[in-house]
């Protein structure tokens, strides 16, 4: 069986070395290049044409999502697997929209890591653990069909957005800076459930990030009052 060629990019050398050791211990994966930022990842992928690029999001010079977008502009063979500590919907959806084939949390098991690499190498999507594949694919399907979430119709005073009681509860926590993992712990729900609610909230409010979400709330005094903000 041919080994899967991988370029690994993370700005922390210790993290990168640990991941490399884990991958190469499987004997199914060959790490053919290493980078410390998105630009290096881009250059390595152009030169080495790996099967899979494993890349962190937050790095100097060029972040992982920007690098993913650029790689997908010129290559249809190199698959991108995002490896990140961030479990928030806006990161995941942005990565998927820019062409990432998978998104893996850094606290995932070694078995899941290897499974993710093999899955994206085969041209399939992989979203780890509590990240909902249905959530991401549903968003991408809307983009492809032109049904991108848009803001609801305006009335003469303020937008009327029909949020459920649970969605309002989650929106309160988001407004106070809580992550999906934090909210899941507080509500005793799975991260996947919280992410699904967050996606529905963003869809209803016509936004794609937490920053846009907070800005939207500030433009809506009635909703802001309902949330006790």
LOMARSE-369993 format. One record per atom (N, C-alpha, C): x, y, z; residue number from 0. Coordinates in pm, whole numbers, always signed. Example, Ala and Ser with C-alpha at 12.3 -4.5 7.8 and 13.67 -1.06 7.14 Angstrom:
! LOMARSE-369993
[atom [+1319, -569, +780], 0];
[atom [+1230, -450, +780], 0];
[atom [+1320, -330, +780], 0];
[atom [+1285, -225, +708], 1];
[atom [+1367, -106, +714], 1];
[atom [+1290, +3, +787], 1];
! end
This chain:
! LOMARSE-369993
[atom [+84, -120, +0], 0];
[atom [+0, +0, +0], 0];
[atom [+88, +125, +0], 0];
[atom [+61, +220, -91], 1];
[atom [+139, +343, -98], 1];
[atom [+114, +429, +24], 1];
[atom [+222, +493, +70], 2];
[atom [+207, +585, +183], 2];
[atom [+137, +713, +138], 2];
[atom [+69, +776, +232], 3];
[atom [+4, +904, +206], 3];
[atom [+106, +1014, +235], 3];
[atom [+135, +1098, +136], 4];
[atom [+232, +1206, +156], 4];
[atom [+163, +1326, +222], 4];
[atom [+229, +1379, +324], 5];
[atom [+170, +1487, +404], 5];
[atom [+268, +1602, +423], 5];
[atom [+219, +1723, +408], 6];
[atom [+293, +1843, +451], 6];
[atom [+227, +1890, +579], 6];
[atom [+308, +1916, +680], 7];
[atom [+259, +1952, +813], 7];
[atom [+298, +2097, +844], 7];
[atom [+200, +2178, +882], 8];
[atom [+229, +2319, +910], 8];
[atom [+169, +2364, +1043], 8];
[atom [+258, +2404, +1133], 9];
[atom [+219, +2458, +1264], 9];
[atom [+333, +2546, +1311], 9];
[atom [+303, +2661, +1369], 10];
[atom [+410, +2752, +1407], 10];
[atom [+480, +2714, +1537], 10];
[atom [+432, +2611, +1605], 11];
[atom [+498, +2564, +1727], 11];
[atom [+578, +2437, +1696], 11];
[atom [+710, +2446, +1709], 12];
[atom [+798, +2335, +1671], 12];
[atom [+769, +2210, +1753], 12];
[atom [+746, +2226, +1882], 13];
[atom [+720, +2110, +1968], 13];
[atom [+593, +2038, +1924], 13];
[atom [+489, +2115, +1895], 14];
[atom [+363, +2057, +1848], 14];
[atom [+385, +1985, +1715], 14];
[atom [+457, +2051, +1626], 15];
[atom [+482, +1993, +1494], 15];
[atom [+560, +1863, +1504], 15];
[atom [+661, +1860, +1589], 16];
[atom [+740, +1738, +1605], 16];
[atom [+657, +1625, +1663], 16];
[atom [+570, +1658, +1758], 17];
[atom [+485, +1555, +1817], 17];
[atom [+388, +1497, +1716], 17];
[atom [+330, +1582, +1633], 18];
[atom [+236, +1536, +1531], 18];
[atom [+309, +1450, +1427], 18];
[atom [+429, +1495, +1389], 19];
[atom [+507, +1419, +1290], 19];
[atom [+537, +1279, +1341], 19];
[atom [+579, +1270, +1467], 20];
[atom [+610, +1140, +1527], 20];
[atom [+487, +1050, +1528], 20];
[atom [+374, +1107, +1565], 21];
[atom [+249, +1031, +1569], 21];
[atom [+213, +977, +1431], 21];
[atom [+223, +1062, +1331], 22];
[atom [+185, +1023, +1195], 22];
[atom [+277, +916, +1139], 22];
[atom [+407, +936, +1157], 23];
[atom [+502, +844, +1095], 23];
[atom [+508, +710, +1167], 23];
[atom [+463, +705, +1291], 24];
[atom [+456, +577, +1363], 24];
[atom [+353, +484, +1302], 24];
[atom [+262, +538, +1223], 25];
[atom [+158, +456, +1161], 25];
[atom [+210, +377, +1042], 25];
[atom [+325, +419, +987], 26];
[atom [+386, +356, +868], 26];
[atom [+300, +370, +743], 26];
[atom [+188, +439, +753], 27];
[atom [+102, +461, +636], 27];
[atom [+116, +602, +583], 27];
[atom [+187, +685, +660], 28];
[atom [+197, +827, +626], 28];
[atom [+342, +870, +622], 28];
[atom [+376, +949, +522], 29];
[atom [+511, +1002, +507], 29];
[atom [+505, +1154, +508], 29];
[atom [+561, +1214, +613], 30];
[atom [+566, +1360, +622], 30];
[atom [+680, +1409, +534], 30];
[atom [+647, +1470, +421], 31];
[atom [+749, +1508, +323], 31];
[atom [+790, +1655, +333], 31];
[atom [+722, +1731, +419], 32];
[atom [+758, +1871, +435], 32];
[atom [+696, +1930, +559], 32];
[atom [+764, +2030, +617], 33];
[atom [+714, +2097, +737], 33];
[atom [+726, +2248, +721], 33];
[atom [+625, +2320, +767], 34];
[atom [+626, +2465, +761], 34];
[atom [+580, +2526, +891], 34];
[atom [+608, +2656, +907], 35];
[atom [+572, +2726, +1031], 35];
[atom [+469, +2836, +1010], 35];
[atom [+425, +2855, +884], 36];
[atom [+322, +2954, +856], 36];
[atom [+253, +2921, +725], 36];
[atom [+146, +2994, +696], 37];
[atom [+67, +2964, +577], 37];
[atom [+142, +2981, +447], 37];
[atom [+231, +3081, +440], 38];
[atom [+307, +3102, +317], 38];
[atom [+400, +2984, +290], 38];
[atom [+465, +2933, +396], 39];
[atom [+551, +2817, +380], 39];
[atom [+470, +2696, +337], 39];
[atom [+351, +2681, +391], 40];
[atom [+263, +2570, +351], 40];
[atom [+231, +2579, +203], 40];
[atom [+200, +2698, +158], 41];
[atom [+167, +2721, +17], 41];
[atom [+286, +2686, -72], 41];
[atom [+404, +2734, -36], 42];
[atom [+524, +2707, -115], 42];
[atom [+557, +2558, -118], 42];
[atom [+544, +2491, -3], 43];
[atom [+573, +2348, +5], 43];
[atom [+476, +2267, -79], 43];
[atom [+349, +2304, -76], 44];
[atom [+249, +2231, -153], 44];
[atom [+271, +2247, -303], 44];
[atom [+313, +2366, -345], 45];
[atom [+342, +2388, -486], 45];
[atom [+461, +2305, -531], 45];
[atom [+562, +2296, -443], 46];
[atom [+685, +2225, -479], 46];
[atom [+673, +2074, -466], 46];
[atom [+606, +2027, -361], 47];
[atom [+605, +1884, -329], 47];
[atom [+477, +1811, -370], 47];
[atom [+369, +1885, -390], 48];
[atom [+239, +1827, -429], 48];
[atom [+199, +1709, -339], 48];
[atom [+183, +1734, -210], 49];
[atom [+145, +1627, -117], 49];
[atom [+0, +1584, -138], 49];
[atom [-30, +1465, -87], 50];
[atom [-169, +1419, -89], 50];
[atom [-254, +1503, +5], 50];
[atom [-197, +1533, +122], 51];
[atom [-273, +1605, +226], 51];
[atom [-185, +1712, +291], 51];
[atom [-244, +1829, +312], 52];
[atom [-181, +1934, +392], 52];
[atom [-253, +1939, +526], 52];
[atom [-179, +1919, +635], 53];
[atom [-233, +1935, +770], 53];
[atom [-186, +2070, +819], 53];
[atom [-280, +2158, +852], 54];
[atom [-242, +2296, +883], 54];
[atom [-323, +2354, +999], 54];
[atom [-255, +2430, +1084], 55];
[atom [-320, +2502, +1193], 55];
[atom [-384, +2629, +1136], 55];
[atom [-472, +2691, +1212], 56];
[atom [-536, +2814, +1165], 56];
[atom [-454, +2937, +1200], 56];
[atom [-424, +2955, +1326], 57];
[atom [-362, +3080, +1371], 57];
[atom [-210, +3070, +1364], 57];
[atom [-154, +3133, +1260], 58];
[atom [-10, +3134, +1238], 58];
[atom [+32, +3269, +1183], 58];
[atom [+161, +3303, +1195], 59];
[atom [+208, +3431, +1142], 59];
[atom [+214, +3433, +989], 59];
[atom [+228, +3552, +934], 60];
[atom [+244, +3579, +790], 60];
[atom [+117, +3549, +710], 60];
[atom [+72, +3424, +715], 61];
[atom [-52, +3386, +648], 61];
[atom [-121, +3279, +731], 61];
[atom [-248, +3299, +766], 62];
[atom [-315, +3199, +849], 62];
[atom [-358, +3078, +767], 62];
[atom [-400, +2975, +837], 63];
[atom [-432, +2849, +771], 63];
[atom [-551, +2855, +677], 63];
[atom [-650, +2936, +709], 64];
[atom [-768, +2946, +624], 64];
[atom [-736, +3019, +494], 64];
[atom [-655, +3125, +504], 65];
[atom [-613, +3196, +382], 65];
[atom [-529, +3105, +294], 65];
[atom [-439, +3029, +357], 66];
[atom [-356, +2935, +281], 66];
[atom [-442, +2829, +213], 66];
[atom [-544, +2782, +283], 67];
[atom [-636, +2683, +225], 67];
[atom [-702, +2737, +99], 67];
[atom [-747, +2860, +106], 68];
[atom [-812, +2922, -9], 68];
[atom [-718, +2931, -128], 68];
[atom [-594, +2971, -103], 69];
[atom [-496, +2987, -211], 69];
[atom [-457, +2852, -271], 69];
[atom [-443, +2751, -186], 70];
[atom [-408, +2617, -235], 70];
[atom [-518, +2563, -325], 70];
[atom [-641, +2587, -288], 71];
[atom [-753, +2538, -368], 71];
[atom [-771, +2613, -499], 71];
[atom [-703, +2727, -513], 72];
[atom [-710, +2802, -638], 72];
[atom [-628, +2734, -748], 72];
[atom [-523, +2662, -708], 73];
[atom [-436, +2603, -811], 73];
[atom [-426, +2451, -806], 73];
[atom [-470, +2389, -698], 74];
[atom [-456, +2244, -686], 74];
[atom [-588, +2176, -653], 74];
[atom [-616, +2069, -727], 75];
[atom [-735, +1989, -698], 75];
[atom [-695, +1855, -637], 75];
[atom [-565, +1833, -625], 76];
[atom [-517, +1704, -575], 76];
[atom [-479, +1709, -428], 76];
[atom [-423, +1819, -381], 77];
[atom [-385, +1831, -240], 77];
[atom [-509, +1863, -157], 77];
[atom [-539, +1776, -63], 78];
[atom [-653, +1796, +26], 78];
[atom [-606, +1864, +154], 78];
[atom [-687, +1955, +205], 79];
[atom [-648, +2030, +325], 79];
[atom [-727, +1983, +446], 79];
[atom [-652, +1948, +551], 80];
[atom [-712, +1911, +679], 80];
[atom [-670, +2015, +782], 80];
[atom [-767, +2091, +831], 81];
[atom [-739, +2191, +934], 81];
[atom [-727, +2121, +1069], 81];
[atom [-620, +2153, +1142], 82];
[atom [-601, +2101, +1277], 82];
[atom [-598, +2220, +1372], 82];
[atom [-700, +2231, +1457], 83];
[atom [-714, +2353, +1537], 83];
[atom [-770, +2326, +1675], 83];
[atom [-746, +2421, +1765], 84];
[atom [-805, +2414, +1899], 84];
[atom [-941, +2482, +1902], 84];
[atom [-977, +2552, +1793], 85];
[atom [-1101, +2629, +1790], 85];
[atom [-1219, +2544, +1743], 85];
[atom [-1324, +2540, +1825], 86];
[atom [-1441, +2459, +1791], 86];
[atom [-1563, +2545, +1757], 86];
[atom [-1542, +2675, +1738], 87];
[atom [-1655, +2764, +1710], 87];
[atom [-1701, +2753, +1566], 87];
[atom [-1830, +2769, +1546], 88];
[atom [-1891, +2749, +1414], 88];
[atom [-1829, +2838, +1307], 88];
[atom [-1797, +2964, +1343], 89];
[atom [-1747, +3055, +1240], 89];
[atom [-1614, +3008, +1182], 89];
[atom [-1528, +2950, +1267], 90];
[atom [-1401, +2897, +1217], 90];
[atom [-1426, +2778, +1123], 90];
[atom [-1511, +2688, +1168], 91];
[atom [-1538, +2566, +1092], 91];
[atom [-1602, +2596, +958], 91];
[atom [-1704, +2681, +959], 92];
[atom [-1774, +2714, +835], 92];
[atom [-1685, +2792, +740], 92];
[atom [-1602, +2881, +794], 93];
[atom [-1511, +2958, +709], 93];
[atom [-1409, +2865, +643], 93];
[atom [-1355, +2771, +721], 94];
[atom [-1259, +2676, +665], 94];
[atom [-1322, +2591, +556], 94];
[atom [-1444, +2543, +581], 95];
[atom [-1513, +2460, +482], 95];
[atom [-1543, +2539, +355], 95];
[atom [-1585, +2664, +374], 96];
[atom [-1618, +2748, +258], 96];
[atom [-1494, +2777, +174], 96];
[atom [-1378, +2787, +239], 97];
[atom [-1254, +2817, +166], 97];
[atom [-1194, +2693, +102], 97];
[atom [-1257, +2576, +123], 98];
[atom [-1212, +2457, +53], 98];
[atom [-1147, +2349, +136], 98];
[atom [-1147, +2362, +268], 99];
[atom [-1090, +2256, +352], 99];
[atom [-1172, +2129, +340], 99];
[atom [-1105, +2016, +329], 100];
[atom [-1174, +1887, +320], 100];
[atom [-1209, +1832, +456], 100];
[atom [-1142, +1884, +559], 101];
[atom [-1170, +1835, +693], 101];
[atom [-1128, +1934, +799], 101];
[atom [-1180, +1913, +920], 102];
[atom [-1150, +2001, +1033], 102];
[atom [-1141, +1913, +1156], 102];
[atom [-1023, +1913, +1218], 103];
[atom [-997, +1824, +1330], 103];
[atom [-955, +1906, +1451], 103];
[atom [-1011, +1875, +1567], 104];
[atom [-973, +1944, +1689], 104];
[atom [-843, +1884, +1743], 104];
[atom [-761, +1969, +1804], 105];
[atom [-629, +1924, +1848], 105];
[atom [-635, +1824, +1963], 105];
[atom [-749, +1815, +2029], 106];
[atom [-759, +1717, +2137], 106];
[atom [-818, +1584, +2089], 106];
[atom [-825, +1566, +1957], 107];
[atom [-874, +1440, +1901], 107];
[atom [-772, +1329, +1926], 107];
[atom [-820, +1206, +1925], 108];
[atom [-731, +1092, +1948], 108];
[atom [-642, +1068, +1827], 108];
[atom [-533, +994, +1848], 109];
[atom [-442, +963, +1737], 109];
[atom [-513, +878, +1631], 109];
[atom [-600, +789, +1674], 110];
[atom [-675, +705, +1579], 110];
[atom [-764, +791, +1490], 110];
[atom [-829, +891, +1550], 111];
[atom [-916, +978, +1471], 111];
[atom [-834, +1064, +1375], 111];
[atom [-716, +1106, +1419], 112];
[atom [-628, +1186, +1335], 112];
[atom [-592, +1108, +1208], 112];
[atom [-551, +984, +1226], 113];
[atom [-514, +901, +1112], 113];
[atom [-634, +874, +1022], 113];
[atom [-748, +851, +1083], 114];
[atom [-871, +829, +1007], 114];
[atom [-906, +951, +923], 114];
[atom [-889, +1069, +981], 115];
[atom [-921, +1193, +911], 115];
[atom [-832, +1211, +788], 115];
[atom [-704, +1184, +803], 116];
[atom [-611, +1198, +690], 116];
[atom [-646, +1101, +578], 116];
[atom [-676, +978, +614], 117];
[atom [-712, +877, +513], 117];
[atom [-843, +916, +443], 117];
[atom [-936, +969, +520], 118];
[atom [-1067, +1005, +464], 118];
[atom [-1056, +1118, +363], 118];
[atom [-984, +1225, +398], 119];
[atom [-972, +1338, +304], 119];
[atom [-887, +1300, +183], 119];
[atom [-791, +1211, +204], 120];
[atom [-709, +1164, +91], 120];
[atom [-798, +1096, -14], 120];
[atom [-903, +1030, +31], 121];
[atom [-996, +961, -59], 121];
[atom [-1095, +1056, -125], 121];
[atom [-1083, +1184, -95], 122];
[atom [-1173, +1282, -156], 122];
[atom [-1302, +1304, -80], 122];
[atom [-1309, +1253, +43], 123];
[atom [-1428, +1268, +126], 123];
[atom [-1407, +1379, +228], 123];
[atom [-1516, +1418, +293], 124];
[atom [-1509, +1521, +397], 124];
[atom [-1495, +1453, +533], 124];
[atom [-1423, +1521, +625], 125];
[atom [-1412, +1468, +760], 125];
[atom [-1415, +1583, +860], 125];
[atom [-1510, +1575, +951], 126];
[atom [-1521, +1674, +1058], 126];
[atom [-1525, +1599, +1190], 126];
[atom [-1437, +1635, +1281], 127];
[atom [-1412, +1550, +1397], 127];
[atom [-1516, +1557, +1506], 127];
[atom [-1524, +1446, +1578], 128];
[atom [-1598, +1437, +1702], 128];
[atom [-1730, +1510, +1704], 128];
[atom [-1733, +1622, +1778], 129];
[atom [-1857, +1695, +1800], 129];
[atom [-1890, +1794, +1690], 129];
[atom [-1804, +1805, +1589], 130];
[atom [-1835, +1895, +1477], 130];
[atom [-1932, +1825, +1384], 130];
[atom [-2043, +1886, +1357], 131];
[atom [-2146, +1821, +1276], 131];
[atom [-2116, +1830, +1127], 131];
[atom [-2093, +1715, +1066], 132];
[atom [-2074, +1709, +921], 132];
[atom [-2200, +1758, +850], 132];
[atom [-2315, +1724, +905], 133];
[atom [-2442, +1766, +846], 133];
[atom [-2452, +1919, +848], 133];
[atom [-2409, +1979, +958], 134];
[atom [-2410, +2124, +972], 134];
[atom [-2327, +2190, +863], 134];
[atom [-2204, +2144, +845], 135];
[atom [-2113, +2204, +747], 135];
[atom [-2161, +2181, +606], 135];
[atom [-2200, +2057, +575], 136];
[atom [-2243, +2026, +439], 136];
[atom [-2373, +2099, +405], 136];
[atom [-2460, +2118, +505], 137];
[atom [-2583, +2193, +481], 137];
[atom [-2553, +2337, +443], 137];
[atom [-2456, +2395, +511], 138];
[atom [-2415, +2532, +481], 138];
[atom [-2356, +2541, +340], 138];
[atom [-2268, +2447, +306], 139];
[atom [-2205, +2449, +173], 139];
[atom [-2308, +2426, +63], 139];
[atom [-2405, +2341, +88], 140];
[atom [-2510, +2317, -12], 140];
[atom [-2589, +2444, -40], 140];
[atom [-2616, +2522, +66], 141];
[atom [-2687, +2649, +47], 141];
[atom [-2604, +2745, -37], 141];
[atom [-2473, +2745, -14], 142];
[atom [-2386, +2833, -92], 142];
[atom [-2388, +2794, -240], 142];
[atom [-2382, +2662, -266], 143];
[atom [-2376, +2614, -404], 143];
[atom [-2506, +2639, -480], 143];
[atom [-2617, +2637, -409], 144];
[atom [-2746, +2657, -476], 144];
[atom [-2789, +2804, -477], 144];
[atom [-2702, +2888, -424], 145];
[atom [-2734, +3031, -422], 145];
[atom [-2826, +3070, -309], 145];
[atom [-2851, +2976, -218], 146];
[atom [-2942, +3005, -106], 146];
[atom [-2863, +3045, +18], 146];
[atom [-2762, +3131, -1], 147];
[atom [-2682, +3176, +111], 147];
[atom [-2769, +3246, +213], 147];
[atom [-2749, +3219, +343], 148];
[atom [-2830, +3285, +444], 148];
[atom [-2829, +3437, +427], 148];
[atom [-2944, +3495, +425], 149];
[atom [-2954, +3641, +412], 149];
[atom [-3039, +3695, +524], 149];
[atom [-3028, +3823, +546], 150];
[atom [-3105, +3884, +655], 150];
[atom [-3253, +3878, +625], 150];
[atom [-3338, +3853, +725], 151];
[atom [-3482, +3852, +706], 151];
[atom [-3532, +3989, +660], 151];
[atom [-3655, +3990, +611], 152];
[atom [-3713, +4114, +558], 152];
[atom [-3726, +4219, +668], 152];
[atom [-3691, +4342, +633], 153];
[atom [-3700, +4452, +728], 153];
[atom [-3843, +4503, +740], 153];
[atom [-3882, +4542, +861], 154];
[atom [-4005, +4618, +873], 154];
[atom [-3966, +4764, +887], 154];
[atom [-4057, +4850, +923], 155];
[atom [-4024, +4992, +925], 155];
[atom [-3936, +5030, +1044], 155];
[atom [-3933, +4948, +1146], 156];
[atom [-3857, +4983, +1264], 156];
[atom [-3736, +4892, +1286], 156];
[atom [-3762, +4766, +1306], 157];
[atom [-3655, +4673, +1339], 157];
[atom [-3685, +4536, +1281], 157];
[atom [-3580, +4465, +1245], 158];
[atom [-3599, +4330, +1192], 158];
[atom [-3667, +4241, +1296], 158];
[atom [-3755, +4157, +1248], 159];
[atom [-3820, +4060, +1335], 159];
[atom [-3758, +3924, +1306], 159];
[atom [-3682, +3874, +1402], 160];
[atom [-3615, +3745, +1384], 160];
[atom [-3674, +3646, +1482], 160];
[atom [-3727, +3540, +1429], 161];
[atom [-3798, +3440, +1510], 161];
[atom [-3700, +3339, +1568], 161];
[atom [-3653, +3366, +1688], 162];
[atom [-3561, +3275, +1756], 162];
[atom [-3636, +3194, +1861], 162];
[atom [-3598, +3068, +1874], 163];
[atom [-3658, +2984, +1977], 163];
[atom [-3601, +3023, +2114], 163];
[atom [-3665, +2972, +2218], 164];
[atom [-3618, +3000, +2353], 164];
[atom [-3475, +2951, +2372], 164];
[atom [-3445, +2832, +2321], 165];
[atom [-3310, +2776, +2333], 165];
[atom [-3209, +2859, +2254], 165];
[atom [-3247, +2904, +2135], 166];
[atom [-3157, +2985, +2054], 166];
[atom [-3124, +3117, +2123], 166];
[atom [-3224, +3176, +2188], 167];
[atom [-3200, +3301, +2261], 167];
[atom [-3106, +3277, +2379], 167];
[atom [-3125, +3163, +2444], 168];
[atom [-3039, +3129, +2558], 168];
[atom [-2894, +3115, +2512], 168];
[atom [-2875, +3045, +2401], 169];
[atom [-2740, +3025, +2348], 169];
[atom [-2682, +3158, +2299], 169];
[atom [-2766, +3240, +2239], 170];
[atom [-2721, +3370, +2190], 170];
[atom [-2671, +3458, +2304], 170];
[atom [-2735, +3446, +2420], 171];
[atom [-2690, +3521, +2538], 171];
[atom [-2547, +3483, +2574], 171];
[atom [-2521, +3351, +2575], 172];
[atom [-2387, +3304, +2609], 172];
[atom [-2284, +3347, +2505], 172];
[atom [-2322, +3340, +2378], 173];
[atom [-2232, +3383, +2270], 173];
[atom [-2197, +3531, +2288], 173];
[atom [-2298, +3610, +2320], 174];
[atom [-2278, +3754, +2339], 174];
[atom [-2183, +3784, +2455], 174];
[atom [-2177, +3690, +2550], 175];
[atom [-2086, +3707, +2664], 175];
[atom [-1952, +3638, +2640], 175];
[atom [-1926, +3600, +2515], 176];
[atom [-1795, +3547, +2479], 176];
[atom [-1772, +3400, +2505], 176];
[atom [-1878, +3325, +2532], 177];
[atom [-1863, +3182, +2558], 177];
[atom [-1843, +3104, +2428], 177];
[atom [-1753, +3004, +2431], 178];
[atom [-1732, +2918, +2315], 178];
[atom [-1840, +2809, +2312], 178];
[atom [-1847, +2738, +2202], 179];
[atom [-1945, +2629, +2191], 179];
[atom [-1921, +2523, +2299], 179];
[atom [-1794, +2496, +2327], 180];
[atom [-1762, +2396, +2428], 180];
[atom [-1807, +2443, +2566], 180];
[atom [-1787, +2572, +2595], 181];
[atom [-1832, +2630, +2722], 181];
[atom [-1983, +2618, +2737], 181];
[atom [-2054, +2655, +2630], 182];
[atom [-2200, +2654, +2633], 182];
[atom [-2252, +2512, +2650], 182];
[atom [-2189, +2418, +2580], 183];
[atom [-2230, +2278, +2590], 183];
[atom [-2217, +2227, +2733], 183];
[atom [-2109, +2268, +2798], 184];
[atom [-2085, +2227, +2937], 184];
[atom [-2189, +2289, +3030], 184];
[atom [-2220, +2416, +3011], 185];
[atom [-2318, +2486, +3095], 185];
[atom [-2457, +2425, +3080], 185];
[atom [-2496, +2394, +2956], 186];
[atom [-2631, +2344, +2929], 186];
[atom [-2641, +2192, +2935], 186];
[atom [-2526, +2127, +2957], 187];
[atom [-2523, +1981, +2959], 187];
[atom [-2572, +1922, +2826], 187];
[atom [-2526, +1982, +2718], 188];
[atom [-2558, +1936, +2583], 188];
[atom [-2429, +1902, +2510], 188];
[atom [-2439, +1833, +2397], 189];
[atom [-2320, +1805, +2318], 189];
[atom [-2278, +1930, +2242], 189];
[atom [-2150, +1937, +2209], 190];
[atom [-2100, +2050, +2130], 190];
[atom [-2171, +2054, +1995], 190];
[atom [-2198, +1936, +1941], 191];
[atom [-2268, +1928, +1812], 191];
[atom [-2405, +1996, +1819], 191];
[atom [-2478, +1972, +1928], 192];
[atom [-2610, +2034, +1945], 192];
[atom [-2598, +2186, +1951], 192];
[atom [-2501, +2234, +2027], 193];
[atom [-2480, +2378, +2038], 193];
[atom [-2441, +2438, +1903], 193];
[atom [-2352, +2369, +1830], 194];
[atom [-2310, +2418, +1698], 194];
[atom [-2429, +2427, +1603], 194];
[atom [-2517, +2329, +1610], 195];
[atom [-2636, +2330, +1524], 195];
[atom [-2723, +2451, +1555], 195];
[atom [-2742, +2479, +1685], 196];
[atom [-2820, +2597, +1724], 196];
[atom [-2751, +2725, +1676], 196];
[atom [-2619, +2731, +1689], 197];
[atom [-2546, +2851, +1647], 197];
[atom [-2560, +2872, +1497], 197];
[atom [-2553, +2763, +1423], 198];
[atom [-2569, +2774, +1278], 198];
[atom [-2708, +2828, +1243], 198];
[atom [-2810, +2775, +1310], 199];
[atom [-2947, +2821, +1284], 199];
[atom [-2964, +2969, +1321], 199];
[atom [-2899, +3010, +1430], 200];
[atom [-2905, +3151, +1471], 200];
[atom [-2841, +3240, +1365], 200];
[atom [-2722, +3201, +1320], 201];
[atom [-2651, +3280, +1219], 201];
[atom [-2729, +3285, +1088], 201];
[atom [-2792, +3174, +1054], 202];
[atom [-2873, +3170, +932], 202];
[atom [-2990, +3267, +942], 202];
[atom [-3059, +3264, +1055], 203];
[atom [-3175, +3351, +1074], 203];
[atom [-3136, +3499, +1077], 203];
[atom [-3017, +3526, +1129], 204];
[atom [-2975, +3665, +1145], 204];
[atom [-2892, +3715, +1027], 204];
[atom [-2862, +3624, +933], 205];
[atom [-2792, +3665, +812], 205];
[atom [-2647, +3702, +834], 205];
[atom [-2580, +3632, +926], 206];
[atom [-2439, +3660, +954], 206];
[atom [-2357, +3532, +944], 206];
[atom [-2223, +3548, +939], 207];
[atom [-2137, +3431, +925], 207];
[atom [-2026, +3423, +1029], 207];
[atom [-2026, +3512, +1126], 208];
[atom [-1922, +3507, +1229], 208];
[atom [-1976, +3563, +1360], 208];
[atom [-1904, +3533, +1468], 209];
[atom [-1945, +3583, +1599], 209];
[atom [-1938, +3735, +1605], 209];
[atom [-1838, +3792, +1536], 210];
[atom [-1824, +3938, +1534], 210];
[atom [-1947, +4002, +1467], 210];
[atom [-1988, +3946, +1352], 211];
[atom [-2106, +3997, +1283], 211];
[atom [-2231, +3978, +1367], 211];
[atom [-2233, +3868, +1441], 212];
[atom [-2349, +3836, +1526], 212];
[atom [-2366, +3942, +1635], 212];
[atom [-2256, +3975, +1703], 213];
[atom [-2261, +4076, +1810], 213];
[atom [-2299, +4212, +1753], 213];
[atom [-2242, +4244, +1637], 214];
[atom [-2275, +4371, +1572], 214];
[atom [-2424, +4378, +1539], 214];
[atom [-2478, +4265, +1493], 215];
[atom [-2619, +4258, +1457], 215];
[atom [-2707, +4280, +1580], 215];
[atom [-2670, +4217, +1691], 216];
[atom [-2746, +4232, +1815], 216];
[atom [-2750, +4379, +1858], 216];
[atom [-2635, +4445, +1845], 217];
[atom [-2626, +4586, +1886], 217];
[atom [-2712, +4677, +1800], 217];
[atom [-2746, +4631, +1679], 218];
[atom [-2832, +4709, +1590], 218];
[atom [-2981, +4684, +1618], 218];
[atom [-3009, +4590, +1711], 219];
[atom [-3147, +4550, +1736], 219];
[atom [-3181, +4568, +1885], 219];
[atom [-3220, +4686, +1926], 220];
[atom [-3247, +4714, +2067], 220];
[atom [-3353, +4624, +2130], 220];
[atom [-3454, +4586, +2052], 221];
[atom [-3559, +4499, +2107], 221];
[atom [-3503, +4363, +2144], 221];
[atom [-3428, +4304, +2052], 222];
[atom [-3366, +4174, +2078], 222];
[atom [-3264, +4186, +2190], 222];
[atom [-3187, +4291, +2188], 223];
[atom [-3086, +4313, +2291], 223];
[atom [-3151, +4318, +2429], 223];
[atom [-3265, +4382, +2437], 224];
[atom [-3339, +4391, +2563], 224];
[atom [-3393, +4255, +2605], 224];
[atom [-3443, +4177, +2506], 225];
[atom [-3494, +4042, +2535], 225];
[atom [-3384, +3953, +2591], 225];
[atom [-3262, +3975, +2544], 226];
[atom [-3150, +3893, +2588], 226];
[atom [-3089, +3943, +2718], 226];
[atom [-3137, +4058, +2764], 227];
[atom [-3086, +4115, +2889], 227];
[atom [-2945, +4168, +2877], 227];
[atom [-2912, +4221, +2758], 228];
[atom [-2776, +4270, +2733], 228];
[atom [-2769, +4422, +2745], 228];
! end
